[in-house]
Amino acid sequence: MLMQIKKLLNPLSIALLYAIFGSVWILYSDRWVANLSDDMEMLSQMQTYKGWFYIILTAIPLFLLIKAHQRFVLESAQLLKSTEKKYENLFLSNPYPICVVDPETLGFINTNKKFIQTFGYTIRDLKNQTIHHVFAKKDHPLLEKIIRSTLTTGDQNEPIIVKGEPKNDSVISIELMIYEIRFQGQITLLFQMRDVTAELLNRQQIRDLTVHLERTVEERTRQLSSVNEELESFTYSVSHDLRAPLRAIDGFSNAIAMDNKNQLTEESQEYFQRVRRASQRMSQLIDDMLRLSRITRASLTIKEVNLSKIASEVMTTLDVSKSSLVTIEKDIQVDADEGLMHILMSNLLSNAVKYSSKTDNAVIQFGKETQGEQIVYYVKDNGVGFNNSDSNKIFKPFQRLHTESEFVGMGIGLATAKRIVARHGGEIWAEAHSGEGASFYFTLNS
Amino acid sequence: MLVDDNKDDVDLTIMALKFNQIANEVKVAFNGQEAVDMLLGHDDSPLPAVILLDINMPKLNGLETLKILRSNERTKTVPIVILTSSQEEQDLVAGYQSGANSYIKKPVDFENFTEAIRQLGMYWLALNELP
């Protein structure tokens, strides 16, 4: 309804309505009055009233129309003003520095708050200055080139990085975009900027840190490889030089004992035997140490390996008593170094056989189970076992829980096993109770 | 011929030879240079039936000595057995690559050592045929 009234309020329809109403009035009002009376004087008086009535009848809509129009104009003006205010705010309070520049003189037309804040100049400072004033001299040619291309092609395609020179003599990095816009009726250039000083500094710091880190890694690698080399030459000289004196001790004490067989007392003979046993044992220790270090140094060849098959092969080489029950789970496949797996299984299984050798109806098992999300392989026996509190000690080289007379050994097997497992990224641990056997578990993550 | 810088090892080897009643003449060089001088210095002296060569020696080590002897026409085909304390893989490979005929680790245990010398004597001095 309201919309229909508003539609009627355009100038043409107003004039048309007025013309129709006026014509009808002219054509019919006199006839209608003439019918009311025959008295001429009365009639003339009524004509006057009719005239007055017409004026009133037309004045009221005219007043209402003018009033409506006036309101419409006022509202429009207000709307325009608030829109302008919004755009002004968008410009003035924009978080990025912006300025409007005359393309002819390159002088400042307008600047926003952030621009003033970034460069430290007041509006008065910039009044008769050109845009050159806030940028480093060396960037002026680039700046002018970009301005020219903006004026010919419209907008600049990519932001450029230039050096800004604020009032306080510092230098800041500015990312700049230039747009051509119409401002207060004239063609102007809008400079939109972003202070990227901190950002560039951060980037530089990250670059520096990366370089530093790379250097540190390089240095550490160099140190490590030199330590490794030293270790290599150490084991090499151990291998060469430590055995020769032992051979002399063993050989010459044997020679003395043989040459003086008749003069030596039985006790002295026994002492010579002890000297020889000690040197032989030391030789064995050297061999074991070298073997251990070789496992740490050896390069791995990872491929699919059947652990069950290796376990079966190892068992055939061991001296297992007839009453023992050996169970080996079938087809346990792992990705590992075959040679090292052989040594690992050999060490674990020979331990199981050794420490259950004095048990009637010994049971030795190899298999796998799932613990949490991990596949864990195990070798279990029901032999003499050990105190569970010793379960960490046993993986240390040359650490023994039994005397030589109880069970022979050098205490190197489990240390070797641990290194092999560690080289495959796995873990090895033991659970045991004295007299109730031992269980060895290991994982492989290669 | 015995090439070894360790007097103890030299004496023990001679002792083991005697023990095994191997009566061949034994010449001793106490380092590689001495061995090279002895073998290549006089063209007319007879060549040994076998050379027992240690690796770790001053002046000229076993592997260097081996290379020199193998590159010389006169000693190219003399049987050379590396007899050393080292069982390092690198020495083993380098030994064979440089032309050693055999590689033996000296046992520490005198009985085993004597046995090794006996078998060496048996093989290289009795069984083996030379060109």
Interface residues (C-beta under 8 A of the other chain):
Chain A: T235 Y236 S239 H240 D241 R243 A244 P245 L246 R247 A248 D250 G251 F252 N254 A255 R276 S279 Q280 S283 L290 R294
Chain B: N6 D8 D9 L12 M15 I55 N56 T84 S85 S86 Q87 E88 E89 K106 P107 V108 D109 F110 E111 F113
